[in-house]
């Protein structure tokens, strides 16, 4: 394997030598058999691009939705994957201050991360927290930036706010609960069938199970319409309660629909309490370099303050991308999964 060069001339020479690298190519839609390991020709980075040698690649449900065809946003055949971490091995013209040997991470809505190395636009790059391993960065960047988006960009949570966070036992819910409580907000959560870790239960005033009969009525009766902010990643099972529990002039962020798609909303239902709703997509928020940098700094601050703690990932070889996706899809592992080139 090629190690990152110590200077740009050596790195550029490596690329111009006509080398190849391994990549997982999605050839169609279906099960993991549509993922094939192939050799791809290297190319020099273009203007405002750098070439990144990957050290770890994140595997997440977005990748599965792309493979099955639920999201038909990858040109077939193509290389899937949206998040990775690695080291710059070459820089193109107009790449600013980015340098060979620099550790970087990125999230790319254009895909392409399931490979050993690739050219990446400098507009996508971020410097990951030094305290986190490559595997942890690769499997937590999307979630961490999503938390920053929800708590600082979509709605700026303030001390004294009341937040209702659905699916609080999941990795995303746990992150939101810990971060919001650190800010000084009161947190109430809901869960499906998953058990709540003790450290998350400790930061919540109350927790309700949205799979139990009568849970919505109990929540509204006990909590009232008092929530400044509602974070809803579940959709159909919880959205009606989100509308009821939000206070006058409250805000609801519908950032996922794991329990089913929310049907068209009658805007008059919002007018009753002057509610606002956002359907945020991370890619749009991190497209702006200034905003992405601010979100990354906030995430790093939460990591350094030990407000956020990320589990070590299960690391599998790049060649086992199909197996990794199957394990995630079947929920046969609780740890996040990283592919190691």
N, C-alpha and C positions, 0 to 999 in steps of 0.2 A: 504494500500500500504506500502511496505517496504521502510524505509528511509535508505540512505547510512550509514553504520556503522562508528563509530569513530575510530575503530582499525581493523586490518586485521583479528585477531582471530574471532571476532564477525561476520565479513563478510563471512569468510570461513565456519563458523558453519551454517550460513543461507543457503549456497549453499549445504552443505552436508546433510541438513535436508530433501532433496528430494522434494523441492518445485517445483511449476510449474509457468509458466508465459504465458501471452497472446501474440500471434503473428498472423499476417495476412499472410495466406498461399495462394499462387497462385496455383490453381489446374489444370490449362490448359491455353489456349489462347482464347481471346475473349473480351466480355464486362466486366463490373465490377462484374458480377455475378461469375466470376472465382476467386474472392478474398474472402476468408473465414476466419473468426476469430476463432482460435483454441487455445487450451491449449497445451503447450510444456513443457517437463521436463527440469529442470535446470541441469547444469553440472559444475563441477569445471573447472576453466581455466587451460589449459595445459601449457607446457613450452613456455615462451615468449608470454604469453597471459594475458589479464586482463578481468575481467567481468565488463561490463558497464551497469548501470541502466540508460536507456534513459529518458531524460526530454523533448526532442523535436526531431522530425524526418522530414527531408525535403521531399517534394513531387515535382517531376520534370518530364519533358517530357521523360526522359530516362525510367522512371518507366512505362509510358504509352506504349512506344515502346516495352518494355519487355512483358507487359500484352497482347498486341495485337498480338505478335509473329513477329513483324518487326525485333526485336532483339531476337533471340532464344539462349540467353546466360545464362539463368537461368534454372537450373535443376528442372524439374517439377515432383512432387509438391515441391515448395520451397518458401522461404520468400524473397520477393523483397525489394528494397530500397537500396540506395547507400550512403546516408549521414545522420548523426545524431550527436547529442551532448548529454552528460550525465555525470554521476559521477562514478568513479571506486568504485566497492563494494567488489572486491576480486582480488588478484594478484596471478599469477602462478609462478612457479620457473623460474629464469632467466629473470625476468621482468625489470631488471635495476632499474632506479630511480622512476619509476611510483609507485604511492602510493594510498592506499585506501582514498577516500574522494576527490581526485583530479578531477577537471573538465576537460573533454577532448572532442575532436571532431574528426571525422574521415570521410574519403571517401573510400569506399570498392568496388572494381570492382567485388568482389565475391558475392555481395548482402547480404541480411540478416538484413537490418535496420528496417523493419516494425515490431517491436516487443517491448516489455517492457524492456527486458534486453538480453544481449548476450555476448559471449566471443569474444574478438577482439584482433588480433595480435598487439603487441606493435609497430611493424614496420609501422602500419597505423595511429598511434595516433598523434595528434597535440594539442597544448594548444591554445584555441581560445582567441581572444582579450577580456579582462575583461570588456571593455566598451560596448560590445554587449550582448543583451539578448540571452537566449538559443534558442528562436524561430527564431531570426534573424540569429544566427550562423547556425542553421540547414538548413535554406533556402538560405544562401548566400555563404556557404563554397565552393561549386563546382564552382560557378560563380567567386568568388573572386580569387581562386587559378588558374582558367582558365585565368583570366586577368593577373595575375603574370606570368604565363607560356608564354603568348603571348607577353608581353611587356619586359620580362627580360630573358627568356630562349630560346624561338624560335627565337626571334630577340631582341637585346638590343636597345631599343629606346633611342636616344640621343637628347640633345637640338639642335634645328635647323632642325631635320628630318621633312619630310613631310609624314603624314600618311593619307591614305584613309581608312575609316572605314565604311563598309556596315552595314545596319540595325542599324543605330546609335540611333534610338528612342527606341529600345528594351533595356531591363535591362542590357544585356551584352554589347551592343554598348555604352550605357551611361557610363558604368564603364570604358571601354577602352578609350573613349573620354576624360573623366575627368582626368584619370591617365596620358595619353599621354601628355595632355596639361600641367599638373603639371610638368612633366619632362622638358617641354620646346619645345615640338614638335608642328608644325602647323597641324591642323586637318581639313579635309574635310570629310563630311559624306553623306551617301545616306539613304533614308527611303523608306518603302513600303507605306502602307495606314495609318500608325500610325502618330499621331501628335508628334511634337518634343517639349519636355519640354523646357521652356525658359532658364533654367540654362544650358542645353546642347547646345541649339542654340547659347548661348553666347560664348562657347568655340570653336565653329566651324567657319572657314573662309567662307565656303560655304556648302550648303546642297542641294542635288538633289534627286528627287523622281524617283526611278527606275521602277515605274509603269506608268510613263508618256511617251508618244511617243517622241522619239528623245532625251531622257535624256542622253544616252551614248555619242552621238555625241556632245551634248552641253558640257558635262563634259570634254571630251577629248579636244574640241576646246578651252575651257576656262582655263583648268588646264594644258593641255599638258601631256606628259609622264614625270612627275616630281616627282613621289612618291617613296620615299625610301622603304616604307613598306605599304602593303595592307592587311587588316584584312577582310576576306570574310567568312561570315557564311551563305550566301544565296545560292550560287551555280549557277545553270543554268542561272537565270536572270542577274547575275552580273559578272560572271567569265570572260567572254570575255572582258568586260570593265576593269577588274582588270589587265589583260594581257596588254592591250593597255596603261593604265595609269601608270603602273610601269616604273620607270626610268631604264636606263642601269645599270645592276648589282643590280637591286632592288629585293626585296623578297616579296613573297605572301604567307600568311598563310590561307589555306582553312580549317577552323576549324568547319564547319557545312555546311549543304546543305538543309536548310529549304525550299528553293524554287525549289528543284529538284537536282538529282544527276548529277555531272559533268561527262561527258563521257570521255573516254580515251583521253589523251592529246598527241599530236604529239610533241615530244621533240624538234623538229626543231623550233617550235614556241618559245621555251625558248631561243634557241641559237641566235635568232635575236638580243636580248638585253642582253644576258648572265644572264637571270633571274633564280632565284631559287624558288622552291615551297615546302612548308611543309604541310603535312596533320597530324597535331599533335593531340594526344589523351592524355587527362589529366592523366589518370591512369598510363601511362608509365613514365610521368615526376615526379609523386609523389611517384613512387615505390622506388626511392633512398631517404633514410632518410635525407642525407645532403642537397640534392636539395629541398626536401619537406620542411625542416626547413627553408631554405633560402627564399622560396616562401611565407611561412607562416609569417615570420618576415616582409617581404616587404608588405604583405597584411595588417598586423597589423599597420605598420607605416602609410599606406595610410588612414586607419580607424582613427587612433589617430590624424592625421593631418587634418581630416575632408575633405579629398579629395574625399573619397567614403562615400556615405550615403545610408543606406539600409532601405527600408520601413518595417514597422511592418507587420508581416505575419497575415493571417487569420488562426486561430488555431481551429482545429477540433479534436474530439476524435479519437483514434486509430481505433475504430470500424467503423468509417466512411471513411476508406481509399478509398473505391470504389467511394463514393460521392466526395471525394476530387479530385480524378483523373478525374472524369467526369467534374467537374467545371473547372479544368485546361484545359482539352481537348476541352471543348466548349468555352473557353476564356470568361466565364461568370463573372470572377473576375479579377481585375487588380493586387491585392496584391498577393505575394507569399503565399503558403499554407504549414503549418506545422501540423503534427499529434502529439497529446499529449497523451502519454500512461496513 
